[in-house]
């Protein structure tokens, strides 16, 4: 990952290897630490990494993105 403070939907899509629909659904979930700025969805890189580490600790390997 690079050294920017925030990640866009496109950044998260690329990192997680998911499509547009799943990425936007993820950003809209209450459990995902995203925010909107000037109409763009963003997530702080450190919060994304913390969220990802917590997801990896779940007992199941299949994390569902709620629609």
C-alpha positions as CSV (number, residue, x, y, z in Angstrom):
1,X,0.0,0.0,0.0
2,X,1.1,3.5,-0.6
3,X,1.4,6.3,2.0
4,X,-1.8,8.2,1.4
5,X,-4.1,8.7,4.4
6,X,-7.3,7.7,2.7
7,X,-8.5,5.0,0.3
8,X,-11.2,5.4,-2.3
9,X,-13.7,2.8,-3.5
10,X,-11.4,2.0,-6.4
11,X,-8.5,1.4,-3.9
12,X,-10.5,-0.9,-1.8
13,X,-11.8,-2.7,-4.9
14,X,-8.3,-3.3,-6.1
15,X,-7.0,-4.4,-2.7
16,X,-9.9,-6.8,-2.0
17,X,-10.4,-8.0,-5.6
18,X,-14.1,-7.2,-5.6
19,X,-16.4,-5.4,-8.1
20,X,-18.2,-2.1,-8.0
21,X,-21.5,-3.5,-6.5
22,X,-19.7,-5.2,-3.6
23,X,-17.4,-2.3,-2.9
24,X,-20.2,0.2,-2.7
25,X,-22.2,-2.2,-0.5
26,X,-19.2,-2.5,1.8
27,X,-18.8,1.3,2.1
28,X,-22.5,1.6,3.0
29,X,-22.3,-0.9,5.9
30,X,-22.4,0.5,9.4
31,X,-19.6,-1.9,10.4
32,X,-17.2,-0.5,7.8
33,X,-15.4,2.7,8.9
34,X,-16.1,4.8,5.8
35,X,-17.2,8.4,5.4
36,X,-18.3,10.7,2.6
37,X,-16.5,13.9,1.5
38,X,-17.8,16.0,-1.4
39,X,-19.9,13.1,-2.5
40,X,-17.0,10.6,-2.5
41,X,-16.8,7.5,-0.3
42,X,-13.5,7.3,1.6
43,X,-12.0,5.3,4.3
44,X,-8.9,6.1,6.4
45,X,-6.1,3.7,5.5
46,X,-5.4,2.9,9.1
47,X,-9.1,2.2,9.9
48,X,-9.3,0.0,6.8
49,X,-6.3,-2.0,7.9
50,X,-7.8,-2.3,11.4
51,X,-11.1,-3.4,9.9
52,X,-9.4,-6.0,7.7
53,X,-7.4,-7.4,10.6
54,X,-10.6,-7.8,12.6
55,X,-12.3,-9.5,9.7
56,X,-9.4,-11.9,9.4
57,X,-9.9,-13.0,13.0
58,X,-13.5,-14.1,12.5
59,X,-14.1,-17.8,12.9
60,X,-15.4,-18.2,9.3
61,X,-13.4,-17.5,6.2
62,X,-16.5,-16.4,4.2
63,X,-17.3,-12.8,5.1
64,X,-20.6,-11.6,3.6
65,X,-21.1,-8.1,2.4
66,X,-24.6,-7.0,3.2
67,X,-26.6,-5.5,0.4
